Amino acid sequence: MGSRYGGLKQIDPIGPGGETLMDYSIYDAVRAGFGRLVFVIRRDIERPFKEIIGHRFERRIEVDYVFQELDQVPRGIPVPQHRQKPWGTGHAVLAAALAVREPFAVINADDFYGARSFQALSDHLRSGSPDYAMVGFVLRNTLSAFGGVARGVCRLGAGDYLESVVEVTGIEKHGAGARYRDANGQVVSLSGDETVSLNTWGFAPSLFEHLARDFASFLQANGQNDKAEFYLPSVVNSLIRTGQTRLKVLRTPDSWFGITYREDRAAVAEAIQALVARGEYPEKLWS
């Protein structure tokens, strides 16, 4: 919803040819071999989104649109009277259940992940491995100079398999590292070397069964909380803890960058221009 940015940052032009960050992700995904594109959007922005974003991809790749709405809850569960936002990242992915039938990647529309991140996901999904996957990034390379950000902080085990991921909000730069306040208001320090998830996942369609089950349980416990979020990492944690899946953390040399605050925009546009100058992307992606 772009509350901190002050608008729909997913459709804000960033590249030299007027491209959005989403354009670069889709460009990288197509050349990595992904064959279908599913946009999870709010119904009230359907028309401008299709006109500004969606239509230009429809002749290049199969495109579907699904809608994440506040009232998409199991029958018999009331929606809190004062709640305004949908239920979070897990709910967003669950909204795509009827549109996705094959192994798939999940990304944020307002982040830049780099071509090799998509290639790593594509290679994993094509390998036939039953394991889920995510691309891991170094925390200090994902922070904003203009305020706190939310990141999935990961604990890894042998072979770079994920042991847990915790969604942490309000992470700020602090010296060479970072810090945030926990639920009790206590300051927690981070080194900056931690591996974090930026919602760059690779899944099998079996995930939707787990999401549906866990979302129902989440609503039973938190459904009347106006602020409660059904986070995708929470579902992944549960599956790993109960031994229902393993999740491989993929490494990539690409840099991540994204826009949380409007002040981030200039630095991101400059970084994109540098990649174009190095020949990693054409001046106009879709010419």
C-alpha positions in Angstrom: 0.0 0.0 0.0 3.1 2.2 0.1 2.2 4.0 3.4 5.8 4.9 4.2 6.6 5.7 0.5 3.5 7.9 0.0 2.1 6.2 -3.1 2.2 3.0 -5.2 5.9 2.5 -5.4 5.5 -0.7 -7.4 4.5 1.4 -10.4 6.9 4.3 -9.9 9.4 4.6 -12.9 13.0 4.1 -11.8 15.0 3.0 -14.9 16.3 5.1 -17.7 13.5 4.0 -20.0 10.8 4.5 -17.4 11.0 1.0 -16.1 9.8 0.0 -12.6 11.8 -2.3 -10.3 9.1 -4.9 -11.2 10.1 -4.6 -14.8 13.7 -5.7 -14.0 12.5 -8.6 -11.9 10.2 -9.8 -14.7 12.9 -9.3 -17.3 15.3 -11.4 -15.2 12.7 -14.1 -14.5 11.9 -14.5 -18.2 15.5 -14.9 -19.2 16.0 -17.4 -16.3 13.2 -19.6 -17.8 10.1 -18.7 -15.9 7.0 -19.2 -18.1 4.1 -17.7 -16.2 3.5 -14.5 -14.3 0.9 -14.0 -11.5 0.3 -10.6 -10.1 -1.2 -10.4 -6.6 -2.9 -7.0 -6.3 -5.7 -5.2 -4.7 -8.9 -5.2 -6.7 -9.2 -1.4 -6.4 -6.0 -0.8 -8.4 -6.8 -3.5 -11.1 -7.5 -1.1 -13.9 -4.5 1.3 -13.5 -2.2 -1.7 -12.8 -3.2 -3.5 -15.9 -2.9 -0.3 -18.0 0.5 0.8 -16.6 2.1 -2.6 -15.8 0.4 -5.7 -16.9 -0.5 -5.2 -20.5 3.1 -4.7 -21.6 4.0 -8.2 -20.5 1.0 -10.1 -21.9 2.5 -10.6 -25.3 5.8 -11.9 -23.8 4.6 -14.3 -21.1 1.4 -15.8 -19.8 -0.1 -13.4 -17.3 -2.7 -13.9 -14.6 -4.1 -11.5 -12.0 -5.4 -12.5 -8.5 -6.7 -10.3 -5.8 -5.7 -10.1 -2.1 -8.7 -8.8 -0.2 -9.4 -8.3 3.5 -12.5 -10.4 3.5 -10.8 -13.5 2.0 -11.1 -15.6 5.1 -12.6 -19.0 5.8 -16.4 -19.1 6.2 -17.7 -18.2 9.6 -14.7 -16.1 10.7 -15.6 -12.4 11.0 -13.3 -9.6 9.8 -12.3 -7.1 12.5 -14.4 -4.0 12.2 -11.5 -1.5 12.1 -9.0 -3.5 10.1 -8.0 -1.8 6.8 -5.1 -3.9 5.4 -5.1 -7.5 4.2 -3.5 -10.2 6.3 0.2 -10.2 5.2 2.6 -12.1 3.0 1.3 -15.5 3.7 -2.2 -14.4 2.9 -1.0 -12.8 -0.4 0.6 -16.0 -1.6 -2.5 -18.0 -0.6 -4.6 -15.7 -2.8 -2.8 -17.2 -5.8 -3.7 -20.8 -5.0 -6.2 -21.2 -7.8 -3.9 -19.6 -10.4 -0.6 -21.6 -9.7 -0.3 -25.2 -10.6 3.5 -25.7 -11.0 6.7 -25.0 -9.0 6.9 -21.2 -8.5 8.9 -18.3 -7.1 7.6 -15.6 -4.9 9.0 -12.1 -4.9 8.2 -8.6 -3.7 7.2 -6.2 -6.4 9.2 -3.3 -5.0 12.6 -5.0 -4.6 15.5 -5.6 -7.1 17.1 -9.0 -6.7 19.5 -9.4 -9.7 19.5 -11.8 -12.6 21.5 -14.5 -10.8 19.0 -14.7 -8.0 16.3 -15.7 -10.5 18.6 -18.1 -12.2 19.4 -19.8 -8.9 15.7 -20.1 -8.2 15.0 -21.4 -11.7 17.8 -24.0 -11.5 16.5 -25.2 -8.1 12.9 -25.5 -9.2 13.9 -27.3 -12.4 16.1 -29.8 -10.5 13.2 -31.8 -9.2 14.3 -31.4 -5.6 11.5 -31.8 -3.1 13.0 -29.0 -0.9 11.7 -25.5 -0.9 14.3 -22.7 -1.4 15.0 -19.0 -0.8 17.7 -16.6 -1.9 19.6 -15.2 1.1 21.1 -11.7 1.3 23.5 -10.1 3.7 21.6 -7.8 6.2 23.8 -4.8 6.0 23.4 -4.6 2.2 19.6 -4.4 2.6 19.1 -1.5 5.0 17.7 1.9 4.3 19.5 5.1 5.4 16.1 6.7 6.0 14.4 4.6 8.6 13.6 1.1 9.8 12.8 -1.9 7.6 11.3 -5.3 8.0 13.5 -8.4 7.3 13.3 -12.1 7.8 16.4 -12.9 9.9 17.6 -16.4 9.2 19.4 -19.1 11.2 21.2 -21.6 8.9 22.3 -25.2 9.6 24.6 -27.6 7.8 24.6 -27.4 4.0 22.9 -24.0 4.1 19.6 -25.4 5.0 17.3 -23.0 6.9 16.7 -23.8 10.5 14.4 -20.8 11.2 13.5 -17.3 9.9 12.0 -14.6 12.1 10.2 -11.6 10.7 11.8 -8.5 12.4 10.4 -5.0 11.9 12.0 -1.7 12.5 15.6 -2.7 11.8 17.9 0.4 11.5 21.5 1.0 10.6 23.7 1.4 13.6 27.4 1.8 13.0 28.7 -1.2 11.0 25.7 -3.2 12.1 22.1 -2.7 12.9 19.6 -2.7 15.7 15.9 -3.0 16.5 13.5 -3.0 19.4 11.8 -6.3 20.4 8.2 -6.7 21.6 9.3 -5.6 25.1 10.9 -2.4 23.8 14.4 -3.7 24.5 17.1 -2.8 22.0 18.6 -5.8 20.1 21.9 -5.4 18.3 22.8 -7.2 15.0 26.2 -7.5 13.4 25.0 -6.8 9.9 26.4 -10.1 8.6 23.2 -12.0 9.2 21.5 -13.8 6.3 18.1 -12.3 5.6 15.1 -13.2 3.5 13.7 -10.6 1.2 10.7 -12.8 0.2 12.6 -14.4 -2.6 11.3 -17.9 -2.4 10.9 -21.1 -4.4 8.1 -23.5 -3.6 6.1 -26.5 -4.8 2.3 -26.1 -5.1 2.0 -28.2 -1.9 2.7 -25.0 0.0 -0.9 -23.9 -0.6 -2.3 -26.7 1.5 0.0 -25.7 4.4 -1.0 -22.0 4.0 -4.7 -22.7 4.0 -4.4 -24.8 7.2 -2.1 -22.4 9.0 -4.2 -19.3 8.0 -7.3 -20.8 9.5 -5.4 -21.5 12.8 -3.9 -18.0 12.7 -7.4 -16.4 12.4 -8.7 -18.5 15.2 -6.0 -17.1 17.5 -5.6 -13.6 16.0 -8.6 -12.8 13.8 -9.9 -10.0 15.9 -6.5 -8.2 16.2 -6.5 -5.3 13.8 -2.8 -5.3 13.4 -2.0 -9.1 13.3 0.0 -10.3 10.2 0.0 -13.8 8.7 3.7 -13.9 7.7 4.9 -16.4 5.1 8.1 -17.0 7.1 6.0 -18.2 10.0 4.5 -20.9 7.9 8.0 -21.9 6.6 9.2 -22.1 10.2 6.4 -24.4 11.2 7.0 -26.7 8.3 10.7 -26.9 9.1 10.2 -27.4 12.8 7.8 -30.3 12.3 10.0 -31.9 9.7 7.4 -31.5 6.8 10.0 -29.9 4.5 13.5 -28.7 4.2 14.5 -25.3 2.7 17.7 -24.7 0.9 19.2 -21.2 1.1 20.6 -20.2 -2.3 23.6 -17.9 -2.6 23.9 -15.2 -5.2 26.7 -12.6 -5.9 24.0 -10.1 -7.0 23.3 -7.0 -4.9 19.8 -6.4 -3.6 18.3 -3.0 -3.4 14.8 -1.7 -2.8 12.6 1.2 -2.0 11.0 1.6 1.4 11.0 5.3 1.8 10.7 8.0 -1.0 14.3 9.1 -0.1 15.6 5.7 -1.2 14.5 6.3 -4.8 17.5 8.4 -6.0 20.0 5.8 -4.8 18.1 3.0 -6.4 17.8 4.9 -9.7 21.6 5.5 -9.6 22.3 1.8 -9.0 20.1 0.8 -11.9 21.9 3.3 -14.2 25.2 1.8 -13.2 24.0 -1.7 -14.2 22.9 -0.4 -17.5 26.2 1.3 -18.0 28.0 -2.0 -17.4 25.9 -3.7 -20.0 23.9 -5.9 -17.6 20.6 -4.4 -18.9 19.7 -2.6 -22.0 18.8 1.1 -21.9 15.2 0.1 -22.6 14.2 -3.3 -21.4 11.2 -3.9 -23.6 12.2 -2.1 -26.9 
